[in-house]
Amino acid sequence: MELDASPLALPFPDMPPISGVTLRVALARYKNWDRADLTYAELAECTAVAGVFTQSACASSEVELGREQVKQGRARALIVNAGNSNAFTGYRGREAVDQIRAQVAEHLGCGTDQVFVSSTGVIGVSLPKDKARAGVAAALIAEPCNWEDAARAIGTTDTFAKGAHTSAMLGGTRVELVGFIKGSGMIAPDMATMLGYIFTDAAIEPGFLQELLTQANRQTFSCITVDGDTSTSDTVLAFATGAAGNAPLASFDDPGADAFAAALTDLCRQLAQLVVRDGEGASKFIAIRVSGAVSDDSAHRIALSVANSPLVKTAIAGEDANWGRVVMAVGKAGEPADRDKLSIAFGGIWTAKNGLPVEGYDEAPVAAHLKGKEIDISIELGLGEGHATVWTCDLTHGYISINADYRS
């Protein structure tokens, strides 16, 4: 099904090449389409790798292997298949992944544990090994491509290619960070989003890269939701080639470590928000900011309760300033809340304060805010110092249409 670009779409940015990374795409025909659906990234020797993965109990073989592979800390290649998630496919799914890893490892002369594989798409259908073999073979000899081509090839119900770029100064050395991501539905992860890949030319030890990615994930990918559903395949991998030549980062004591951590978090935030902007059927990008909670974790859970509420999301879709639905979602979160201390604002305008409607409240400016594409909901609990921000989108008829027809 051909989908129109999301009204919240952003143009693909100009992104510099990363020394030590070569991208190629190919057509494996995992679905009945005539576009590239396999992305291959070849990485320089000794490239460091880190990753975060879905907490789903029904994770794919790709995820199970990836969790183990990142522990050894090095990568030479990445293969991403689109159109088939290869999840819930038993030993047949594992055989397909092992075949891909062996095929690429033989080509590069490296161990299979340095070849990372991701797949996304329909659950419950084994990845066709013949198509995978032919697709990989084509990718290995294809002409190098750019970041946008690679990003477009990994999409499924995505309506636009998603990429982001940041940089940091490590002492006197400038390092670049780029990333691309796919995701549109089945977005409410415990760890990351659908499939995201980050590349940098910084020199950094794998253990420290893992620490920084895990830290960045908590503030970004774990703060988005489209529909409350966590995928079987969620993966974010970060690769550092070391080609910039900086003194390798190993801890926060090293010069430039703070700058790199900030740049990585910024990149992850950009990528995470792009997924929400492409939420299936979305017409509004919504930021939900909770403050005054008993802890940051409590604030996070309350924000997610509001963000995942179909009643809140449909009210925003209808441009209805129904703050009573926000009260409902706060109350059902299972976290400490006091009705008589609760305050709610839309677009910075308080509609309710300390458990009561604001006296003389004028709904007109709030209604005007809700007609826009960027919506802000603020919730003050008045109980402590905990705070969190979660990003989501509205719920429209488009979401139903996309998912009712997903396998056809």
Protein Blocks (a to p, Z undefined) as FASTA:
>chain_A
ZZdddfkbccdddddddehiacddddehlaccdbdfbdcddddehiacdddddfbfkbcf
klmmmmmmmmnopafbdcddehiaogakljmlmmmmmmmmmmmmmmnopafklpccdded
jehiacdfklmmmmmmmmmmmccddfklmmmmmpckbcbdcdddddddehjaccdddddd
ddfbhpacfkbccbdcdddfbdcdfklmmmmmmmmmmmmmmmgcfkopacfkbccdddde
hlnopacdfbfkbghklmmmmmmmmmmmmmmmmmmmmgghiabdcddddehiabfklmmm
mmmmmmmmmklmmmmmnopacfklmmmmmmmnopacdfklgccdeehiafbgghiacehi
afklmmmmmmmmbdcddddehlambdcddddddddfklmmmmmmmmZZ
